[in-house]
Amino acid sequence: MNPEGKRKALDAFAVRLGEDHLGPLWDNLGAMITRQPEHQVKPYLWKWKTIRDYLLESGELLGLGRESERRVIYLQNPSLLKSGKIGYATDTLYTGIQLLLPGEVAPSHRHSQAAIRFIIEGSGGAYTTVNGEKTYMERGDLILTPPWTWHDHGHEGSEPVFWMDGLDVGLVKTLTGSFFEPYHDDKYPLSGPPDQSTARYASGVRAISERRKHGYPSPLINYKWHHIRQALEGLSRFEPDPFDGFAVDYINPTSGGSADARLGTTMQKLAAGYRTQAHRHVHSAVYHVLEGTGYTVINGRKFEWETGDFFIIPPWSFHEHHNTGNQDAYLFALNDRPVMELLGLEQEEAMTENGGQQLVESVFTPETV
Ligand code: 1HN
């Protein structure tokens, strides 16, 4: 049979297979197993002022209680909306920004998604309880609510508090492991005085009575900003990482592994004027600018950021950061690296062309619908 005749016969054969809900791998192997990661996730950047203004407006429109468990506005990556999904930040990661007003209570519940909170703004008195441990929130703190732990939020202070929520919503949805349960009361009973785990674990040591306790969830639930900042000052006496500057992973003090088993969290300090080299990795990330001014080049596009902004690094996308300010910049990031590592999927590649820095082909501007 000539090649054309053969192709026709194979196409007709594929149609017959399809009628019996079968498929020919010889036509689909390339689409199933791509040579490199392929995805719909595009980078995007959200300005803090836009999010903050909308949140304050929602504070006037929406009360809290069982009808509206949380007052949160989430990052809806337009590239994921287009593919018919609810639109999280990336395929695996969800990020929202939550507002709690003085006197409010966000009622207790638990879910199988892992969650972290990173505190953006608020001058004291707001707290989360995690399985009965109450911990107060301060700007720059990272608070864990590990999967299936009861958590509620409350506010004894006088100013609105804003924080970033990060959850593995997309990952858990893909793996069909979502469970949710409301607690029968607004607040879960307290197990003792506040911030016990910070008192016990924040110095990186453990009481000898706890030697046999290790693994997940991490016993430390609040990673205080002043401790992290101090650790970065210590690191700054050494050479910066070429791709990330002075950067730390938040860790579980009993194991040295990621603070949360599935959600990775990092804080990086970029010294004034510092520019990193470009690299890419399989894991995706959501960045939040705790402090500073600069830009990140992602796949040849420049994303300019300032304090409070959020941006996405999609999987397997070249990126480099540049602190253009005259102060140190601090970037917090949420990522799915622990999952990629556990599954043996993580890979990393440095850009070698052009001295390891990308050519800027375009500059991002928000797409207003
Ligand atoms: C959640 O439980 C919180 O506890 C915030 O504050 C955001 C987004 C999706 C699912 C659960 C919270 C959430 C969430």
Residues whose N, C-alpha, C, O or C-beta is under 5 A from the ligand:
A	BS01	1HN	R70 D165
